Amino acid sequence: MLIAIIYLYLQTPNGSFDINQFYAVGSSLSSTDQALVFFAFFLAFAIKMPIFPFHTWQPDTYTVTPVQGTMLLSGIMLKMGIYGVIRWILPLVPEAVHTYGMPAIILSVIGIIYASIIAIKQKDFKRLIAYVSIAHVGLIAAGIFTLGEESLQGGIIQMLSHGINVVGLFFVIDVLFDRTKTLELSSLGGIRNVAPFFTVTFIILLFSSIALPFTGGFPGEFLLFVGIFQYNPWIAAVAGVSIILGAVYMLSSFQKIMLGETNNLTSGFTDLFTSEKLVLIPIIILIFWMGIYPETFLEISEPAVKALIKGTGTSLSLK
């Protein structure tokens, strides 16, 4: 990325780092130069997001990092990669995006299915959520590279929704580990019998993660699938398998953690403290706000999305 930025700086008439000058220079580059700039930025952002096959650092990092650090990585830092694609790649080298967008979409969809299948096999809940994050980001990346108005809007609102939701899930993980000192799914169970408020908040976060209607995960995911379907129905069909896989790994983990009978580790599980409720209740409010009235957020990004689509010259947006 740094090499690409320096190259663009050298191409500007007066040696400027102004992003608007970068846009003007980038769109005027030859096809070969646009391709080189595209791949330089794409490699950086693909690792940052991450998408397959540049994801290998993420599960281990999420698993060993303290929960607070994982919240920062998944809720905010991860979105910087997606933001980079929208802010830099799409308007900077539009010809290269049209030419090489399909390989980027295919890699993203492979990552969705791959991460979802691996998530089903996980025995540690924190590591499971790490793979879930890869799957969600893969869908956002695939939608963004289709250059459709619906998918770009869906990607932006899904960035916000995923950030809110994943922070809530990692907070749930922190509560679980604080009470039981383990995140092994096979060691837990029966928590709903002793912690009803915790159970309700957990299941709301879970439903939002699998994009149940009226939760924050639904509007963005719906718009993403609409945009991907307009781009290529077959790609949308393959990506749509993640809906089923998402329900499998999230509902299965909820069953193992919350249902059944309590054991030695969970029988003394205490319900949420007031300080913990003060963290989770605003998250729950945002989840329902985004799910029931997403226009609040979509209207903010709509002008920028329309301008971006006009700049990239795409014809996929609905009038």
C-alpha positions in Angstrom: 0.0 0.0 0.0 2.8 2.4 0.9 4.5 1.7 -2.4 1.3 2.4 -4.3 0.8 5.6 -2.4 4.3 6.8 -3.2 3.8 5.8 -6.9 0.6 7.9 -7.1 2.3 10.8 -5.4 5.0 10.8 -8.1 2.3 10.8 -10.8 0.6 13.9 -9.5 1.5 17.2 -11.3 2.8 19.0 -8.2 3.8 16.1 -5.9 0.7 16.0 -3.7 -0.9 13.5 -1.3 -4.3 15.1 -1.9 -6.7 12.2 -2.3 -8.8 14.0 -5.0 -5.6 14.4 -7.0 -4.9 10.7 -6.5 -8.4 9.9 -7.9 -7.8 12.0 -11.0 -4.3 10.5 -11.6 -5.5 6.9 -10.9 -8.4 7.0 -13.3 -6.0 8.3 -16.0 -3.4 5.6 -15.6 -3.0 2.9 -18.3 -4.7 -0.4 -17.8 -1.4 -2.1 -16.7 -0.6 0.7 -14.2 -4.2 0.6 -12.8 -3.9 -3.2 -12.4 -0.6 -2.8 -10.4 -2.1 -0.2 -8.1 -5.2 -2.3 -7.7 -3.3 -5.4 -6.6 -1.0 -3.4 -4.3 -4.0 -1.9 -2.4 -6.0 -5.1 -2.6 -3.3 -7.2 -1.0 -3.0 -4.8 1.9 -6.8 -4.6 2.5 -7.4 -8.3 1.8 -5.0 -9.1 4.7 -6.5 -6.4 6.9 -10.2 -7.5 6.4 -9.2 -10.5 6.1 -10.5 -12.5 3.1 -9.4 -15.9 1.9 -6.5 -16.9 1.6 -5.0 -14.0 3.5 -7.0 -14.8 6.7 -4.7 -17.2 8.4 -3.4 -14.7 11.0 -6.9 -13.8 12.3 -8.3 -16.9 14.2 -5.1 -17.3 16.2 -4.9 -13.6 17.0 -8.5 -13.4 18.1 -8.1 -16.5 20.2 -5.0 -15.5 22.2 -5.7 -11.7 22.4 -7.5 -10.5 25.5 -11.2 -9.9 24.9 -10.8 -6.1 25.0 -8.2 -6.3 22.2 -10.4 -8.7 20.2 -13.3 -6.2 20.4 -11.0 -3.5 19.0 -9.7 -5.7 16.2 -13.1 -7.2 15.2 -15.4 -4.2 15.9 -13.2 -1.4 14.5 -9.8 -2.4 13.0 -11.3 -5.0 10.7 -13.6 -2.4 9.1 -10.6 -0.3 8.2 -9.8 -2.8 5.5 -13.4 -2.7 4.0 -13.3 1.1 4.3 -10.0 1.1 2.4 -11.6 -0.8 -0.5 -14.5 1.7 -0.6 -12.4 4.9 -0.1 -9.3 4.0 -2.1 -9.7 1.1 -4.6 -13.1 1.7 -6.1 -12.8 5.4 -7.0 -9.0 5.3 -7.6 -8.7 2.6 -10.3 -12.2 2.0 -11.6 -11.1 0.3 -14.8 -9.1 -2.3 -12.8 -12.0 -2.8 -10.4 -14.2 -3.7 -13.4 -11.5 -6.0 -14.8 -10.4 -7.7 -11.6 -13.5 -7.4 -9.4 -14.7 -10.9 -10.2 -11.5 -12.7 -8.8 -11.9 -10.6 -5.7 -15.6 -11.6 -5.4 -14.7 -15.3 -5.9 -12.0 -15.2 -3.2 -14.5 -13.5 -0.8 -17.2 -16.2 -1.5 -14.7 -19.0 -1.0 -13.9 -17.4 2.3 -17.5 -17.3 3.3 -18.1 -21.0 2.8 -14.7 -22.1 4.1 -14.9 -20.0 7.3 -18.5 -21.1 7.9 -17.6 -24.8 7.6 -14.5 -24.4 9.9 -16.7 -22.5 12.4 -19.0 -25.5 12.7 -16.1 -27.7 13.7 -14.7 -25.4 16.4 -14.7 -26.5 20.1 -13.7 -23.1 21.5 -16.4 -20.5 21.3 -14.0 -17.5 20.9 -12.3 -19.2 18.0 -15.7 -20.0 16.5 -16.7 -16.3 16.5 -13.3 -15.5 14.9 -14.2 -17.7 11.9 -17.8 -16.3 11.9 -16.2 -12.8 11.5 -14.2 -14.0 8.4 -17.5 -15.3 6.9 -19.3 -12.0 7.5 -16.5 -9.9 6.1 -16.3 -12.1 3.0 -19.9 -11.4 2.3 -19.4 -7.6 2.7 -16.3 -7.7 0.5 -18.1 -9.7 -2.2 -21.0 -7.2 -2.2 -18.8 -4.2 -2.4 -16.9 -5.4 -5.5 -20.1 -5.9 -7.4 -20.4 -2.1 -7.5 -24.2 -2.2 -7.1 -26.0 0.5 -5.2 -27.9 -2.0 -3.0 -24.8 -4.0 -2.2 -22.7 -1.0 -1.4 -25.4 0.3 0.9 -25.7 -3.1 2.4 -22.0 -3.4 2.9 -21.8 -0.1 4.7 -24.7 -0.8 7.0 -23.4 -4.3 7.6 -20.0 -2.9 8.6 -21.8 -1.0 11.4 -24.1 -3.8 12.3 -21.3 -6.4 12.4 -19.2 -4.1 14.5 -21.9 -3.7 17.1 -22.9 -7.3 17.0 -19.4 -8.8 17.3 -18.5 -6.5 20.2 -21.6 -7.8 22.0 -20.7 -11.4 21.3 -17.1 -10.9 22.5 -18.6 -9.2 25.6 -20.7 -12.4 26.1 -17.5 -14.4 25.8 -15.8 -12.3 28.4 -18.8 -12.9 30.8 -18.6 -16.6 30.1 -14.9 -16.9 30.7 -15.1 -14.7 33.8 -17.7 -17.0 35.4 -16.5 -20.4 34.2 -12.8 -19.9 33.2 -13.4 -21.9 30.0 -14.8 -21.4 26.6 -14.8 -25.1 25.6 -18.3 -25.7 24.3 -18.3 -29.3 25.7 -17.6 -28.0 29.2 -20.6 -25.6 29.3 -24.4 -26.1 29.4 -27.5 -25.2 31.3 -26.7 -21.6 31.8 -30.3 -20.5 30.8 -31.5 -22.2 34.0 -29.6 -19.8 36.2 -29.1 -16.7 34.2 -32.3 -15.6 32.3 -31.3 -12.0 31.5 -27.9 -13.2 30.1 -29.8 -15.8 28.1 -32.1 -13.2 26.5 -29.3 -10.9 25.5 -27.2 -13.8 24.2 -30.0 -15.0 21.9 -30.7 -11.5 20.6 -27.0 -11.2 19.6 -27.2 -14.7 18.1 -30.3 -13.9 16.0 -28.7 -10.7 14.8 -25.6 -12.6 13.8 -27.6 -15.0 11.6 -29.6 -12.0 10.2 -33.0 -12.7 11.6 -35.5 -10.1 10.3 -36.0 -7.1 12.6 -32.5 -7.5 13.9 -29.5 -5.4 12.9 -27.9 -8.1 10.8 -30.8 -8.4 8.4 -31.0 -5.2 6.3 -27.3 -5.2 5.4 -27.2 -8.9 4.6 -30.4 -8.7 2.5 -29.1 -5.7 0.5 -25.8 -7.5 0.0 -27.5 -10.6 -1.4 -29.7 -8.5 -3.7 -26.7 -6.7 -5.1 -24.7 -10.0 -5.5 -27.7 -11.6 -7.2 -28.0 -8.7 -9.7 -24.3 -9.2 -10.4 -24.4 -12.9 -10.8 -27.2 -15.3 -9.6 -24.8 -18.3 -9.3 -22.4 -16.5 -7.1 -25.3 -15.3 -4.9 -26.6 -18.9 -4.7 -23.2 -20.2 -3.5 -22.8 -17.3 -1.0 -26.4 -18.0 0.2 -25.3 -21.3 1.6 -23.8 -19.3 4.4 -27.3 -18.5 5.7 -27.8 -22.2 6.4 -24.3 -22.7 7.8 -24.6 -19.6 10.0 -27.7 -20.9 11.6 -26.0 -24.3 12.2 -22.9 -23.0 14.0 -24.6 -20.3 16.0 -27.7 -22.3 17.1 -25.5 -25.3 17.8 -23.1 -23.2 20.0 -26.1 -21.7 21.9 -27.5 -25.2 22.5 -24.2 -26.4 23.9 -23.6 -23.3 26.1 -27.1 -22.4 27.3 -29.4 -25.5 27.1 -29.4 -28.8 28.9 -28.6 -29.3 32.6 -26.1 -27.3 34.6 -22.8 -28.9 35.6 -20.1 -28.1 38.1 -18.8 -25.2 36.1 -22.2 -23.6 35.3 -24.4 -24.3 38.3 -23.0 -21.3 40.1 -23.2 -19.0 37.1 -24.5 -15.6 38.2 -26.7 -13.4 36.0 -25.5 -10.1 34.5 -24.3 -7.4 36.9 -25.7 -3.9 36.5 -22.4 -2.7 35.0 -22.6 -5.5 32.4 -26.2 -4.7 31.6 -25.2 -1.1 31.0 -22.9 -2.4 28.2 -25.3 -4.9 26.6 -28.6 -3.0 26.8 -27.4 -0.1 24.4 -26.1 -2.8 22.0 -29.5 -4.6 22.1 -31.2 -1.2 21.4 -29.0 -0.5 18.4 -29.6 -4.0 17.1 -33.4 -3.5 17.0 -33.1 0.1 15.8 -31.0 -1.0 12.8 -33.3 -4.0 12.2 -36.6 -2.2 12.4 -35.7 1.3 11.0 -32.5 0.9 8.9 -33.4 4.1 7.0 -31.8 6.1 9.8 -28.4 4.8 8.7 -29.0 4.2 5.0 -30.0 7.8 4.4 -26.6 8.9 5.8 -24.5 6.9 3.3 -26.8 7.1 0.3 -25.4 10.4 -1.3 -21.8 9.1 -1.0 -22.8 5.7 -2.5 -24.5 7.4 -5.4 -21.5 9.6 -6.0 -19.1 6.6 -5.8 -21.2 4.6 -8.3 -21.2 7.5 -10.7 -17.5 7.8 -10.4 -16.8 4.2 -11.1 -19.2 4.2 -14.1 -21.1 1.1 -13.1 -24.5 0.4 -14.6 -25.7 -2.1 -11.9 -27.5 0.4 -9.7 -31.3 0.5 -9.8 -32.8 3.9 -10.8 
